[in-house]
Amino acid sequence: MTTPAFGDVRFLTVAEVATLMRVSKMTVYRLVHNGELPAVRVGRSFRVPEQAVRDYLRDSYIETA
């Protein structure tokens, strides 16, 4: 797997990630602080790479009966 060029990385705010995942912002903060979702700290806020959110959702997908 190749790492995209830094200019190609799209970062999302915690609020955008929460909306995309349909969870609360607190859940996103918990995932970031537990290391389950990588993020970059910008000042006092976090930015999450969009691909990291897609990877997290893909890896968390569970088949049901």
N, C-alpha and C positions, 0 to 999 in steps of 0.2 A: 504494500500500500504506500503510495507516495503522499507526501505532505504537500498541500496546496501552497502556492505562493502567498505570502502574507497579505498582499493586496487583494487576493481572491477570497479571503476569509470574511464571512459576514457575521457580525456580532449582534446578538440580541440582548435586550434588557431583561431583567428578572421578570418584569410585568409581561413582556412579550412571550417569554418562555412559559410563564404560568398560563397565559391565554392559549398558546399553542397546545400545551399538554392538558389543558382544562383542569388545573389544580390551583391551589392558592399560592401566593407569593412566598408564604412561609415554607411550604413544601419545597419550592425551588431553592430557597436559602438553605434548607436542611440538606438537600442533595448536594449542593455546592460545598457546604461545610464538612459533610461526611466524605467528600472526595469522590462521590458517585457521578458527579457532573462537573467537568472541568470548567473553570472560569478565570477571567482576568480581572484583577481589581483596577478600577479607574477611579481615582480619588476615593470617595466613600461608597461607591457603588460597584457592582459586578457586571461584567459582560460575558455572555456565554456564546461560544462559537455555534453557529446554526447546525453545522455538521455533527457536533457533539450531542445536540438534542436529538437529531435523527438517529444517531448511533445508539444512544441510550434507549430510545423507544423501540428500535429494532431488536436490540439485545434483551429487552424486557418483555417482548411479545410472547404470550403463552397461548398455545393451541388449546381449545376447549372441545369437549365431546361434540 
